[in-house]
Amino acid sequence: MPIPPYCPELNPAEKIWQYLKSKIAMKIYDTLDILESKIEQLVNDMSQNTIKSITGYEIYLKPFYSSFNV
């Protein structure tokens, strides 16, 4: 589904990054490897329900479901 220009708030990837950033921001990591491990752990721990709750806005769901007559 095309996203209008200059609307990063509508991009699901931006919402995921915002979620991850909220978990790692304002903390000091001794090395880049530790930070990378933390991000990897957060990504691996994300359930489908978590991802749906972050990205499942009406603007996405309504056209998607209407195309399947759900």
PyMOL Python script that loads the backbone (N, CA, C, O; Angstrom):
from pymol import cmd

cmd.read_pdbstr("""\
ATOM      1  N   MET A   1       0.854  -1.169   0.000  1.00  0.00           N
ATOM      2  CA  MET A   1       0.000   0.000   0.000  1.00  0.00           C
ATOM      3  C   MET A   1       0.899   1.230   0.000  1.00  0.00           C
ATOM      4  O   MET A   1       1.741   1.365   0.888  1.00  0.00           O
ATOM      5  N   PRO A   2       0.748   2.118  -0.956  1.00  0.00           N
ATOM      6  CA  PRO A   2       1.600   3.305  -1.020  1.00  0.00           C
ATOM      7  C   PRO A   2       1.383   4.224   0.181  1.00  0.00           C
ATOM      8  O   PRO A   2       0.267   4.371   0.680  1.00  0.00           O
ATOM      9  N   ILE A   3       2.449   4.819   0.618  1.00  0.00           N
ATOM     10  CA  ILE A   3       2.403   5.774   1.724  1.00  0.00           C
ATOM     11  C   ILE A   3       2.555   7.169   1.131  1.00  0.00           C
ATOM     12  O   ILE A   3       3.424   7.383   0.285  1.00  0.00           O
ATOM     13  N   PRO A   4       1.725   8.127   1.557  1.00  0.00           N
ATOM     14  CA  PRO A   4       1.872   9.490   1.024  1.00  0.00           C
ATOM     15  C   PRO A   4       3.264  10.040   1.342  1.00  0.00           C
ATOM     16  O   PRO A   4       3.853   9.685   2.363  1.00  0.00           O
ATOM     17  N   PRO A   5       3.792  10.912   0.463  1.00  0.00           N
ATOM     18  CA  PRO A   5       5.110  11.481   0.734  1.00  0.00           C
ATOM     19  C   PRO A   5       5.103  12.336   2.006  1.00  0.00           C
ATOM     20  O   PRO A   5       4.088  12.926   2.374  1.00  0.00           O
ATOM     21  N   TYR A   6       6.247  12.381   2.654  1.00  0.00           N
ATOM     22  CA  TYR A   6       6.457  13.191   3.856  1.00  0.00           C
ATOM     23  C   TYR A   6       5.559  12.771   5.017  1.00  0.00           C
ATOM     24  O   TYR A   6       5.140  13.611   5.814  1.00  0.00           O
ATOM     25  N   CYS A   7       5.265  11.488   5.115  1.00  0.00           N
ATOM     26  CA  CYS A   7       4.427  10.965   6.193  1.00  0.00           C
ATOM     27  C   CYS A   7       5.093   9.763   6.870  1.00  0.00           C
ATOM     28  O   CYS A   7       4.537   8.665   6.848  1.00  0.00           O
ATOM     29  N   PRO A   8       6.262   9.949   7.466  1.00  0.00           N
ATOM     30  CA  PRO A   8       6.930   8.799   8.081  1.00  0.00           C
ATOM     31  C   PRO A   8       6.122   8.178   9.215  1.00  0.00           C
ATOM     32  O   PRO A   8       6.321   7.010   9.548  1.00  0.00           O
ATOM     33  N   GLU A   9       5.209   8.952   9.812  1.00  0.00           N
ATOM     34  CA  GLU A   9       4.389   8.414  10.894  1.00  0.00           C
ATOM     35  C   GLU A   9       3.437   7.326  10.412  1.00  0.00           C
ATOM     36  O   GLU A   9       2.885   6.584  11.225  1.00  0.00           O
ATOM     37  N   LEU A  10       3.238   7.224   9.101  1.00  0.00           N
ATOM     38  CA  LEU A  10       2.374   6.183   8.546  1.00  0.00           C
ATOM     39  C   LEU A  10       3.149   4.925   8.158  1.00  0.00           C
ATOM     40  O   LEU A  10       2.544   3.911   7.812  1.00  0.00           O
ATOM     41  N   ASN A  11       4.473   4.980   8.212  1.00  0.00           N
ATOM     42  CA  ASN A  11       5.306   3.851   7.826  1.00  0.00           C
ATOM     43  C   ASN A  11       5.423   2.889   9.010  1.00  0.00           C
ATOM     44  O   ASN A  11       5.935   3.269  10.063  1.00  0.00           O
ATOM     45  N   PRO A  12       4.960   1.656   8.851  1.00  0.00           N
ATOM     46  CA  PRO A  12       5.028   0.693   9.961  1.00  0.00           C
ATOM     47  C   PRO A  12       6.443   0.489  10.495  1.00  0.00           C
ATOM     48  O   PRO A  12       6.621   0.278  11.695  1.00  0.00           O
ATOM     49  N   ALA A  13       7.449   0.549   9.630  1.00  0.00           N
ATOM     50  CA  ALA A  13       8.836   0.375  10.083  1.00  0.00           C
ATOM     51  C   ALA A  13       9.237   1.482  11.045  1.00  0.00           C
ATOM     52  O   ALA A  13       9.989   1.242  11.989  1.00  0.00           O
ATOM     53  N   GLU A  14       8.749   2.677  10.816  1.00  0.00           N
ATOM     54  CA  GLU A  14       9.048   3.795  11.724  1.00  0.00           C
ATOM     55  C   GLU A  14       8.441   3.559  13.099  1.00  0.00           C
ATOM     56  O   GLU A  14       9.042   3.907  14.115  1.00  0.00           O
ATOM     57  N   LYS A  15       7.260   2.973  13.133  1.00  0.00           N
ATOM     58  CA  LYS A  15       6.606   2.680  14.416  1.00  0.00           C
ATOM     59  C   LYS A  15       7.378   1.603  15.180  1.00  0.00           C
ATOM     60  O   LYS A  15       7.503   1.677  16.402  1.00  0.00           O
ATOM     61  N   ILE A  16       7.890   0.614  14.467  1.00  0.00           N
ATOM     62  CA  ILE A  16       8.688  -0.431  15.110  1.00  0.00           C
ATOM     63  C   ILE A  16       9.961   0.189  15.684  1.00  0.00           C
ATOM     64  O   ILE A  16      10.333  -0.089  16.824  1.00  0.00           O
ATOM     65  N   TRP A  17      10.630   1.039  14.884  1.00  0.00           N
ATOM     66  CA  TRP A  17      11.849   1.681  15.360  1.00  0.00           C
ATOM     67  C   TRP A  17      11.549   2.546  16.585  1.00  0.00           C
ATOM     68  O   TRP A  17      12.340   2.560  17.529  1.00  0.00           O
ATOM     69  N   GLN A  18      10.445   3.254  16.591  1.00  0.00           N
ATOM     70  CA  GLN A  18      10.063   4.082  17.735  1.00  0.00           C
ATOM     71  C   GLN A  18       9.891   3.218  18.986  1.00  0.00           C
ATOM     72  O   GLN A  18      10.316   3.610  20.073  1.00  0.00           O
ATOM     73  N   TYR A  19       9.280   2.060  18.839  1.00  0.00           N
ATOM     74  CA  TYR A  19       9.108   1.128  19.952  1.00  0.00           C
ATOM     75  C   TYR A  19      10.473   0.667  20.474  1.00  0.00           C
ATOM     76  O   TYR A  19      10.720   0.686  21.680  1.00  0.00           O
ATOM     77  N   LEU A  20      11.353   0.254  19.562  1.00  0.00           N
ATOM     78  CA  LEU A  20      12.679  -0.211  19.963  1.00  0.00           C
ATOM     79  C   LEU A  20      13.471   0.907  20.631  1.00  0.00           C
ATOM     80  O   LEU A  20      14.142   0.692  21.640  1.00  0.00           O
ATOM     81  N   LYS A  21      13.384   2.093  20.059  1.00  0.00           N
ATOM     82  CA  LYS A  21      14.118   3.233  20.604  1.00  0.00           C
ATOM     83  C   LYS A  21      13.664   3.556  22.020  1.00  0.00           C
ATOM     84  O   LYS A  21      14.470   3.953  22.861  1.00  0.00           O
ATOM     85  N   SER A  22      12.379   3.385  22.282  1.00  0.00           N
ATOM     86  CA  SER A  22      11.875   3.668  23.633  1.00  0.00           C
ATOM     87  C   SER A  22      12.454   2.697  24.664  1.00  0.00           C
ATOM     88  O   SER A  22      12.512   3.006  25.855  1.00  0.00           O
ATOM     89  N   LYS A  23      12.877   1.529  24.197  1.00  0.00           N
ATOM     90  CA  LYS A  23      13.439   0.520  25.099  1.00  0.00           C
ATOM     91  C   LYS A  23      14.937   0.698  25.334  1.00  0.00           C
ATOM     92  O   LYS A  23      15.466   0.203  26.328  1.00  0.00           O
ATOM     93  N   ILE A  24      15.634   1.406  24.423  1.00  0.00           N
ATOM     94  CA  ILE A  24      17.085   1.508  24.546  1.00  0.00           C
ATOM     95  C   ILE A  24      17.587   2.929  24.774  1.00  0.00           C
ATOM     96  O   ILE A  24      18.749   3.120  25.131  1.00  0.00           O
ATOM     97  N   ALA A  25      16.733   3.925  24.574  1.00  0.00           N
ATOM     98  CA  ALA A  25      17.160   5.316  24.700  1.00  0.00           C
ATOM     99  C   ALA A  25      17.453   5.678  26.153  1.00  0.00           C
ATOM    100  O   ALA A  25      16.943   5.056  27.085  1.00  0.00           O
ATOM    101  N   MET A  26      18.271   6.678  26.313  1.00  0.00           N
ATOM    102  CA  MET A  26      18.613   7.234  27.627  1.00  0.00           C
ATOM    103  C   MET A  26      19.316   6.223  28.525  1.00  0.00           C
ATOM    104  O   MET A  26      19.227   6.298  29.750  1.00  0.00           O
ATOM    105  N   LYS A  27      20.005   5.292  27.913  1.00  0.00           N
ATOM    106  CA  LYS A  27      20.796   4.312  28.647  1.00  0.00           C
ATOM    107  C   LYS A  27      22.200   4.332  28.073  1.00  0.00           C
ATOM    108  O   LYS A  27      22.390   4.618  26.891  1.00  0.00           O
ATOM    109  N   ILE A  28      23.175   4.031  28.900  1.00  0.00           N
ATOM    110  CA  ILE A  28      24.554   3.991  28.448  1.00  0.00           C
ATOM    111  C   ILE A  28      24.966   2.537  28.272  1.00  0.00           C
ATOM    112  O   ILE A  28      24.821   1.718  29.180  1.00  0.00           O
ATOM    113  N   TYR A  29      25.480   2.235  27.093  1.00  0.00           N
ATOM    114  CA  TYR A  29      25.976   0.898  26.794  1.00  0.00           C
ATOM    115  C   TYR A  29      27.492   0.992  26.662  1.00  0.00           C
ATOM    116  O   TYR A  29      28.009   1.868  25.969  1.00  0.00           O
ATOM    117  N   ASP A  30      28.185   0.101  27.316  1.00  0.00           N
ATOM    118  CA  ASP A  30      29.648   0.173  27.340  1.00  0.00           C
ATOM    119  C   ASP A  30      30.277  -0.031  25.966  1.00  0.00           C
ATOM    120  O   ASP A  30      31.308   0.566  25.655  1.00  0.00           O
ATOM    121  N   THR A  31      29.661  -0.865  25.156  1.00  0.00           N
ATOM    122  CA  THR A  31      30.203  -1.111  23.815  1.00  0.00           C
ATOM    123  C   THR A  31      29.061  -1.172  22.812  1.00  0.00           C
ATOM    124  O   THR A  31      27.896  -1.354  23.169  1.00  0.00           O
ATOM    125  N   LEU A  32      29.429  -1.017  21.560  1.00  0.00           N
ATOM    126  CA  LEU A  32      28.455  -1.133  20.484  1.00  0.00           C
ATOM    127  C   LEU A  32      27.915  -2.555  20.404  1.00  0.00           C
ATOM    128  O   LEU A  32      26.748  -2.762  20.069  1.00  0.00           O
ATOM    129  N   ASP A  33      28.753  -3.524  20.709  1.00  0.00           N
ATOM    130  CA  ASP A  33      28.319  -4.931  20.700  1.00  0.00           C
ATOM    131  C   ASP A  33      27.200  -5.177  21.709  1.00  0.00           C
ATOM    132  O   ASP A  33      26.261  -5.921  21.428  1.00  0.00           O
ATOM    133  N   ILE A  34      27.297  -4.559  22.870  1.00  0.00           N
ATOM    134  CA  ILE A  34      26.248  -4.712  23.887  1.00  0.00           C
ATOM    135  C   ILE A  34      24.944  -4.092  23.393  1.00  0.00           C
ATOM    136  O   ILE A  34      23.874  -4.676  23.561  1.00  0.00           O
ATOM    137  N   LEU A  35      25.033  -2.917  22.787  1.00  0.00           N
ATOM    138  CA  LEU A  35      23.841  -2.265  22.229  1.00  0.00           C
ATOM    139  C   LEU A  35      23.223  -3.124  21.133  1.00  0.00           C
ATOM    140  O   LEU A  35      22.007  -3.316  21.104  1.00  0.00           O
ATOM    141  N   GLU A  36      24.053  -3.640  20.233  1.00  0.00           N
ATOM    142  CA  GLU A  36      23.548  -4.499  19.173  1.00  0.00           C
ATOM    143  C   GLU A  36      22.865  -5.741  19.734  1.00  0.00           C
ATOM    144  O   GLU A  36      21.826  -6.166  19.228  1.00  0.00           O
ATOM    145  N   SER A  37      23.444  -6.315  20.769  1.00  0.00           N
ATOM    146  CA  SER A  37      22.845  -7.495  21.401  1.00  0.00           C
ATOM    147  C   SER A  37      21.491  -7.162  22.013  1.00  0.00           C
ATOM    148  O   SER A  37      20.552  -7.953  21.924  1.00  0.00           O
ATOM    149  N   LYS A  38      21.393  -5.997  22.630  1.00  0.00           N
ATOM    150  CA  LYS A  38      20.130  -5.572  23.240  1.00  0.00           C
ATOM    151  C   LYS A  38      19.054  -5.389  22.168  1.00  0.00           C
ATOM    152  O   LYS A  38      17.916  -5.824  22.346  1.00  0.00           O
ATOM    153  N   ILE A  39      19.411  -4.752  21.066  1.00  0.00           N
ATOM    154  CA  ILE A  39      18.450  -4.560  19.979  1.00  0.00           C
ATOM    155  C   ILE A  39      18.039  -5.907  19.398  1.00  0.00           C
ATOM    156  O   ILE A  39      16.859  -6.141  19.137  1.00  0.00           O
ATOM    157  N   GLU A  40      19.003  -6.783  19.198  1.00  0.00           N
ATOM    158  CA  GLU A  40      18.701  -8.116  18.675  1.00  0.00           C
ATOM    159  C   GLU A  40      17.764  -8.874  19.612  1.00  0.00           C
ATOM    160  O   GLU A  40      16.835  -9.544  19.159  1.00  0.00           O
ATOM    161  N   GLN A  41      18.006  -8.769  20.906  1.00  0.00           N
ATOM    162  CA  GLN A  41      17.145  -9.430  21.895  1.00  0.00           C
ATOM    163  C   GLN A  41      15.727  -8.867  21.831  1.00  0.00           C
ATOM    164  O   GLN A  41      14.757  -9.624  21.860  1.00  0.00           O
ATOM    165  N   LEU A  42      15.604  -7.548  21.745  1.00  0.00           N
ATOM    166  CA  LEU A  42      14.282  -6.922  21.672  1.00  0.00           C
ATOM    167  C   LEU A  42      13.519  -7.373  20.425  1.00  0.00           C
ATOM    168  O   LEU A  42      12.326  -7.669  20.490  1.00  0.00           O
ATOM    169  N   VAL A  43      14.214  -7.421  19.300  1.00  0.00           N
ATOM    170  CA  VAL A  43      13.576  -7.844  18.049  1.00  0.00           C
ATOM    171  C   VAL A  43      13.132  -9.301  18.150  1.00  0.00           C
ATOM    172  O   VAL A  43      12.015  -9.645  17.764  1.00  0.00           O
ATOM    173  N   ASN A  44      14.008 -10.146  18.668  1.00  0.00           N
ATOM    174  CA  ASN A  44      13.667 -11.567  18.784  1.00  0.00           C
ATOM    175  C   ASN A  44      12.530 -11.811  19.767  1.00  0.00           C
ATOM    176  O   ASN A  44      11.779 -12.775  19.617  1.00  0.00           O
ATOM    177  N   ASP A  45      12.396 -10.954  20.766  1.00  0.00           N
ATOM    178  CA  ASP A  45      11.351 -11.130  21.782  1.00  0.00           C
ATOM    179  C   ASP A  45       9.999 -10.562  21.366  1.00  0.00           C
ATOM    180  O   ASP A  45       9.001 -10.777  22.054  1.00  0.00           O
ATOM    181  N   MET A  46       9.956  -9.842  20.252  1.00  0.00           N
ATOM    182  CA  MET A  46       8.691  -9.248  19.819  1.00  0.00           C
ATOM    183  C   MET A  46       7.765 -10.335  19.290  1.00  0.00           C
ATOM    184  O   MET A  46       8.118 -11.088  18.383  1.00  0.00           O
ATOM    185  N   SER A  47       6.583 -10.400  19.871  1.00  0.00           N
ATOM    186  CA  SER A  47       5.597 -11.372  19.409  1.00  0.00           C
ATOM    187  C   SER A  47       4.782 -10.763  18.263  1.00  0.00           C
ATOM    188  O   SER A  47       4.846  -9.561  18.008  1.00  0.00           O
ATOM    189  N   GLN A  48       4.028 -11.605  17.592  1.00  0.00           N
ATOM    190  CA  GLN A  48       3.153 -11.103  16.525  1.00  0.00           C
ATOM    191  C   GLN A  48       2.133 -10.117  17.090  1.00  0.00           C
ATOM    192  O   GLN A  48       1.801  -9.124  16.444  1.00  0.00           O
ATOM    193  N   ASN A  49       1.642 -10.390  18.287  1.00  0.00           N
ATOM    194  CA  ASN A  49       0.663  -9.474  18.896  1.00  0.00           C
ATOM    195  C   ASN A  49       1.281  -8.116  19.192  1.00  0.00           C
ATOM    196  O   ASN A  49       0.626  -7.086  19.032  1.00  0.00           O
ATOM    197  N   THR A  50       2.537  -8.108  19.624  1.00  0.00           N
ATOM    198  CA  THR A  50       3.214  -6.840  19.878  1.00  0.00           C
ATOM    199  C   THR A  50       3.351  -6.046  18.586  1.00  0.00           C
ATOM    200  O   THR A  50       3.079  -4.846  18.552  1.00  0.00           O
ATOM    201  N   ILE A  51       3.768  -6.715  17.539  1.00  0.00           N
ATOM    202  CA  ILE A  51       3.934  -6.041  16.249  1.00  0.00           C
ATOM    203  C   ILE A  51       2.593  -5.530  15.740  1.00  0.00           C
ATOM    204  O   ILE A  51       2.508  -4.411  15.234  1.00  0.00           O
ATOM    205  N   LYS A  52       1.556  -6.332  15.866  1.00  0.00           N
ATOM    206  CA  LYS A  52       0.214  -5.891  15.436  1.00  0.00           C
ATOM    207  C   LYS A  52      -0.242  -4.685  16.236  1.00  0.00           C
ATOM    208  O   LYS A  52      -0.833  -3.759  15.682  1.00  0.00           O
ATOM    209  N   SER A  53       0.031  -4.687  17.546  1.00  0.00           N
ATOM    210  CA  SER A  53      -0.414  -3.559  18.370  1.00  0.00           C
ATOM    211  C   SER A  53       0.337  -2.274  18.030  1.00  0.00           C
ATOM    212  O   SER A  53      -0.202  -1.180  18.197  1.00  0.00           O
ATOM    213  N   ILE A  54       1.574  -2.398  17.557  1.00  0.00           N
ATOM    214  CA  ILE A  54       2.360  -1.222  17.197  1.00  0.00           C
ATOM    215  C   ILE A  54       1.978  -0.697  15.822  1.00  0.00           C
ATOM    216  O   ILE A  54       1.897   0.514  15.617  1.00  0.00           O
ATOM    217  N   THR A  55       1.745  -1.600  14.884  1.00  0.00           N
ATOM    218  CA  THR A  55       1.535  -1.193  13.487  1.00  0.00           C
ATOM    219  C   THR A  55       0.101  -1.324  13.000  1.00  0.00           C
ATOM    220  O   THR A  55      -0.201  -0.886  11.889  1.00  0.00           O
ATOM    221  N   GLY A  56      -0.780  -1.903  13.775  1.00  0.00           N
ATOM    222  CA  GLY A  56      -2.127  -2.200  13.306  1.00  0.00           C
ATOM    223  C   GLY A  56      -3.099  -1.046  13.427  1.00  0.00           C
ATOM    224  O   GLY A  56      -4.046  -1.111  14.211  1.00  0.00           O
ATOM    225  N   TYR A  57      -2.880  -0.002  12.669  1.00  0.00           N
ATOM    226  CA  TYR A  57      -3.782   1.142  12.692  1.00  0.00           C
ATOM    227  C   TYR A  57      -4.870   0.986  11.643  1.00  0.00           C
ATOM    228  O   TYR A  57      -4.693   0.282  10.649  1.00  0.00           O
ATOM    229  N   GLU A  58      -5.974   1.634  11.868  1.00  0.00           N
ATOM    230  CA  GLU A  58      -7.114   1.565  10.949  1.00  0.00           C
ATOM    231  C   GLU A  58      -6.721   1.929   9.525  1.00  0.00           C
ATOM    232  O   GLU A  58      -7.233   1.354   8.564  1.00  0.00           O
ATOM    233  N   ILE A  59      -5.808   2.888   9.396  1.00  0.00           N
ATOM    234  CA  ILE A  59      -5.402   3.325   8.057  1.00  0.00           C
ATOM    235  C   ILE A  59      -4.817   2.169   7.247  1.00  0.00           C
ATOM    236  O   ILE A  59      -4.884   2.175   6.018  1.00  0.00           O
ATOM    237  N   TYR A  60      -4.243   1.173   7.933  1.00  0.00           N
ATOM    238  CA  TYR A  60      -3.710  -0.001   7.251  1.00  0.00           C
ATOM    239  C   TYR A  60      -4.749  -1.115   7.184  1.00  0.00           C
ATOM    240  O   TYR A  60      -4.923  -1.748   6.143  1.00  0.00           O
ATOM    241  N   LEU A  61      -5.424  -1.345   8.278  1.00  0.00           N
ATOM    242  CA  LEU A  61      -6.298  -2.510   8.384  1.00  0.00           C
ATOM    243  C   LEU A  61      -7.557  -2.405   7.534  1.00  0.00           C
ATOM    244  O   LEU A  61      -7.976  -3.384   6.917  1.00  0.00           O
ATOM    245  N   LYS A  62      -8.153  -1.234   7.501  1.00  0.00           N
ATOM    246  CA  LYS A  62      -9.409  -1.080   6.765  1.00  0.00           C
ATOM    247  C   LYS A  62      -9.255  -1.425   5.282  1.00  0.00           C
ATOM    248  O   LYS A  62     -10.030  -2.237   4.775  1.00  0.00           O
ATOM    249  N   PRO A  63      -8.279  -0.839   4.559  1.00  0.00           N
ATOM    250  CA  PRO A  63      -8.125  -1.219   3.139  1.00  0.00           C
ATOM    251  C   PRO A  63      -7.714  -2.678   2.961  1.00  0.00           C
ATOM    252  O   PRO A  63      -8.138  -3.334   2.009  1.00  0.00           O
ATOM    253  N   PHE A  64      -6.897  -3.180   3.869  1.00  0.00           N
ATOM    254  CA  PHE A  64      -6.451  -4.560   3.776  1.00  0.00           C
ATOM    255  C   PHE A  64      -7.634  -5.507   3.881  1.00  0.00           C
ATOM    256  O   PHE A  64      -7.816  -6.372   3.024  1.00  0.00           O
ATOM    257  N   TYR A  65      -8.446  -5.351   4.934  1.00  0.00           N
ATOM    258  CA  TYR A  65      -9.570  -6.241   5.131  1.00  0.00           C
ATOM    259  C   TYR A  65     -10.649  -6.059   4.063  1.00  0.00           C
ATOM    260  O   TYR A  65     -11.320  -7.020   3.686  1.00  0.00           O
ATOM    261  N   SER A  66     -10.816  -4.833   3.577  1.00  0.00           N
ATOM    262  CA  SER A  66     -11.840  -4.616   2.551  1.00  0.00           C
ATOM    263  C   SER A  66     -11.459  -5.326   1.243  1.00  0.00           C
ATOM    264  O   SER A  66     -12.335  -5.718   0.472  1.00  0.00           O
ATOM    265  N   SER A  67     -10.172  -5.488   0.998  1.00  0.00           N
ATOM    266  CA  SER A  67      -9.773  -6.181  -0.224  1.00  0.00           C
ATOM    267  C   SER A  67     -10.076  -7.676  -0.149  1.00  0.00           C
ATOM    268  O   SER A  67     -10.118  -8.354  -1.176  1.00  0.00           O
ATOM    269  N   PHE A  68     -10.287  -8.195   1.069  1.00  0.00           N
ATOM    270  CA  PHE A  68     -10.625  -9.599   1.247  1.00  0.00           C
ATOM    271  C   PHE A  68     -12.082  -9.795   1.664  1.00  0.00           C
ATOM    272  O   PHE A  68     -12.503 -10.911   1.969  1.00  0.00           O
ATOM    273  N   ASN A  69     -12.851  -8.695   1.674  1.00  0.00           N
ATOM    274  CA  ASN A  69     -14.264  -8.743   2.071  1.00  0.00           C
ATOM    275  C   ASN A  69     -14.441  -9.351   3.457  1.00  0.00           C
ATOM    276  O   ASN A  69     -15.338 -10.166   3.676  1.00  0.00           O
ATOM    277  N   VAL A  70     -13.578  -8.951   4.392  1.00  0.00           N
ATOM    278  CA  VAL A  70     -13.668  -9.465   5.760  1.00  0.00           C
ATOM    279  C   VAL A  70     -14.413  -8.490   6.613  1.00  0.00           C
ATOM    280  O   VAL A  70     -14.602  -8.731   7.805  1.00  0.00           O
TER     281      VAL A  70
END
""", "prot")
cmd.dss("prot")
cmd.show_as("cartoon", "prot")
cmd.util.cbc("prot")
cmd.orient("prot")
